[in-house]
Amino acid sequence: MSGAQQISFMNQRSFGPPPAPPVVGEAYGGGFFAGQISTTANSVATHNLVVGPLSTAQNLSLRWKTTNTSTTGTDSVIDGPANSANMNDASHPAAQFCEGLTIGGFSDWYLPAKNELEVCYYNLKPSTASNNTAFGINPNAVPARASNYTTGNPAQTSAVIFRTGNAEAFAGGAYWNSTQYSATYAWQENFLDGYQGYASKSGNSRVRAIRRVSV
């Protein structure tokens, strides 16, 4: 093979289609594959999301913050790593718990941002309960979703291990994400029906750590 042919072959390998993502719920990256996000909101995946195993990433009930005051650098709906890093201290128990984890040799776990946690709900919904049809739009999902849920979509996850009563299932209730709503409130995702609301930062809600892997 000539030098020019070798370069052409290498370019084809470098710029070919990306590999297919793992199967939702499959063991991956220290936890389980939860879906893909596009940080540029153009339906082209930039990262794979990894949900930590329940035994260590937990469904703990923790406070978002110990006081109802504003936290700088926590307004992003998609940059969970930045939000969470800006809360890695004792006054932010939920994020500090996630930031302190080392699982499967990985120490880059964090409290997911609003649109990241929504992808986890969409793909890993634990039950057969009807969805709240006032929510579901997510420009950072892959593919992007421009309309709300229907009562039956998303359906219960195809990943059996994440179904209600099984080893890795999310609880059917509200989970904190790392996106601040206001000085006194932060966003939550309800894993029963997909309801996205906000609650007092100093109240307790469940927490589940994730990490992301560049595609």
N, C-alpha and C positions, 0 to 999 in steps of 0.2 A: 504494500500500500504506500503510495507516495505521501510526501509531507502534506500536500494540499488535501488529499483524500482523508488523512488522519485528522486534520483540523475540522473538515466538514463533518466527519463522523462524531467527533467530540462535541461539536456545536449541536448536532441533532440530539445527542444524549443530554446536553445541558439545558436545551430549550424545548424539549418534548413535553408532553402533557404530564402534570404532576401525578404521583401515584395515587391510587384510590384510597380514600380514608378507611380506617378500621370500621368494624361493625359496631353500632351503638351498643354499649354495655360490655364490650369486649375488654379484657384486661389489657392495659396500655399505659405506659409512662408513669408507673408507680401507683396507678389507680385504674380507672375505667373510662373508656372513650365516651364522651357526652355529646359530641357534635362539633360543628365548625362555626367560626365567626369570621366576619370580614370587618376589619377595623376601618376600612375605607368605604364601607356600606355600598359596595357595588356587586354583591353576590359572588365575588371571587374570594375564596377562602384565604385568609392570612394565617390562621392558627387553628389547631385542634385543641379542644377543651378536654381536660382530664378531671374527673371527680375523684376525690380521695376516698379510700376505703373507709367504710363506716366505723370500723374498729379504732381508727386513729383520727380520721378527719371529722368524725362525730356528727351527731344531731344535738349537740349541746345547746342549752338555753343560756344565753349570755346577753349582756348589755352592749349596744352599739357604742355608747359612750357613758361615762359615769355622771356627766352633767349635760343638761340640755343647752349646749352652746355650739356655735359654728366651728367647723373644722376646715381649715384651708386645704385645698387640693383634693377634694373628695366629690366633685360635681360631675365627673365623667360618667356617662352611661355605658361605656365600653372599655375603658382603661382600668380594669380592676387592679392590675399590679401597682399602678401609680396611686390610685385611691387608697389601697390597703397599706402601702408603704408609708403614706402620710398619716397613718393611724397606728403605727407600730410602737405603741407605748401603753402604759398601764391604765391610762384614762380611756382607752378604746379596747375593752376586753375581747370583743368578737374578732377584730382584725389582728390583735396581738396573738390570740390563740392560733389563727391560721398561719401567721408569719413565723411562728415559732416551731412549726412542724418540720420534721424530716421523715419522709416516707419513701421507701424503695430507693434510697440513695439520693432523693431529690429534696432540696430545701427551698424551692421557689414557690411554695404554696401561698395562697392569698385568699382574701374574702372577695368573691366575685362581684363585678359591677352589675348594674340593673339588667342590661341586655345580655350579658353572659349568663346570669342565673335564669333568665327567661328561656334561653336555649336548653338549659338543663331540664327545666320543666317540660318543654315541648317534646323532648326526646326521651325523658325518663319519668314521665308522669306515672305515679305508682298505682293509681286506682282506675276504676271505670266510671267515676263520678262525672257528671256533666260539667263542661267548662263554662266559666263566666264569659259571656260573649261581648263584654265591654272592653276586653283586652286581647292582646296577641300581636299587634303590629310591632315589628322589630326589623329596622333597616340593616342591622348588623348580623342577622341570621343568614345562613347559607342554605338555600336561597333566601333572599330578603323576603319578608312578609309584609305586604302593604294593607292587609285586611285583618280583622279580628278573628278570634277563634269562632268556630261553630260549637254547638253543644257536644258534638262527637269528635271534633278535630282540634287538638290532638287526641288520639285514643290512648288507652293504657299502653305503656311502653312494651315494645316487642322483646326487651331484655328481661327475661323471667326473673333474674336475680334482683332486679330493681322493682319488682311488683310488690304491692302491699303484703306484708307478712314474711317476705324473703330477706335474705341476708344483707343486701345493700340498699334497700328501699328508703327513699325519702319519707319522712313522716307527713301525714296529711294535714299540714298546718303551715304557718308563716315562717319564712326564713329571711334573715337579714341579707341585704346586699350592701356593697360598700359605697353606694351612691347616696349622697346627702340630698334630702328634699328641701330643707330649710335649716335655719339655725337650731331649731328644736326637734325636727323630725328627720327620719331617714326612710328610704324605700324598703319595701318587703315584697316577696313573691310567695303566694300561698300555693302549696303543692297539692291541695285538694282540688281546686278548680281554676287555678291560674290567675286569681285576683291579684292585682298589683295595687297595693296601698302604701301608706306610710304610717309610722308609729313614733311615739316618743323615744328619743335616743336612749333614755335612761331606763326604758323598760326591757324586759327579757324576751328574746325570740331565739329560734333555732339558728344554728350555724353549720355550714358544710364547706370545707375548704376545697378549692380547685387549683389547678395550674394550667398553663397554656404552652403549647409546643408550636413553633413556627412551621408553616407548611413549606 
